[in-house]
Amino acid sequence: PNKYEIDRSVVNEFISNAAVAGRDAAIFPHSGKDGKQDGFRLGRVMPSGIFARLGLRTGDVIGSINNTQLSSPDKILELYTQLPSASHMTIGVTRYGKPTTIDYSIK
């Protein structure tokens, strides 16, 4: 259930217009128990938006992408530059307080 095949056009849509992603969900920094940023929490995920198409839900905390901890916005920018050539992506998510991994194959 946590494996998705994504068409390259979805990735290209996100790359070409990242502002759309900001309308598809509210994205907030998330801090762990130690007060340090440990990811980003998704709020109000739109049912037809890119995050919903990726299997993400309102309240999910994205803590890592491809084993890179999302401890700052700079980490997201670094990963963003890798998207055009990516064929696989793994996202570490905490959902309802439980960690899970979502795997994506990009075709």
N, C-alpha and C positions, 0 to 999 in steps of 0.2 A: 504493500500500500504506500510505501514511502519511496517509490521509484517512479520517475517520470521521464518520458521522452519529450523533448522540447524541439519544436521546429526552429531552425536557425532564424527564421523571419521574426520570431518573438524576441530573440536576443537582439537582433538588428534594430527592431522597433525601440527597445529599451535604450540601446546605445545612441540611436539617432535623436531621441527625444526623452532624455532622463527626466525632464520636468513633468512628463505625463505620469511617471511613477510616483512623483510627489502628490499628484492628485488622486492616485489610486489607493493611497494609504497615508496615514499620518505616521511619521517616523520620528521616534524619540530616543535619545541616548538612554541607556539602561545601566544602572550601577548595581554591583553586587553587594554582599554583606559588608565588605571592607570599604565600601564607598567609592571604589575605583570603577571606571567604566568597563563593562564586560560584554557589551553588545548594543543592539538597537531593538527597541520594542515597537511592534506594529500596532497602530490604532486605526480604527474604522476602515478595515480592508474592504474595498468596493468589490461586490460580487463578480463584476465583469472585468475587473482590472488585472494588471499583470501579476500582482502578488497572489491573487486568488487563482489565476491560471497556473501558478507555480505551486499550488497546494498550501500556501501560507494563509494563516487566519489572524483575525483581530486578537491581540494579546500575545502572539508569538514573540519570543525574544530570540533574535538571530545573534548567536554568539560567535560563530566562526563560519568562514567560507574557505573551502579547500585547506582546512587545518590552520588557517591564519586567524588568530583571535582578533575580533573587532574591538580593539581597545581605544580606537580613536578614529575620527573621520578620515585621517590620512590613510589608514589601512583600507578603507572602502575605495578611495581614489586609486590606490595601488592595484587593488583587485579589478577595478573597473577597466583599467588599461589592458587587462588580460582577457577580457570577454570576447573581443573579436576573433581570437584564434582558439578559444576553449572548445573542447569536444565533450568535456565532462565537468561537472561541478557538484560538490558536496557541501551542504549547508547544515551546520549544527544549530538546532533549534531547541529552546525550552518551551514546552507547551503544557499548560496547566500544571506547571511546576516540575514536569518530568522531561529530562533530556531525550532528544531523539535526533536522528540523522535523516536527511532527505537527500537522495541521490538523483542527479539529473544527467541524462545523456542528451547531448545537443546534436541534432541531425540536420 
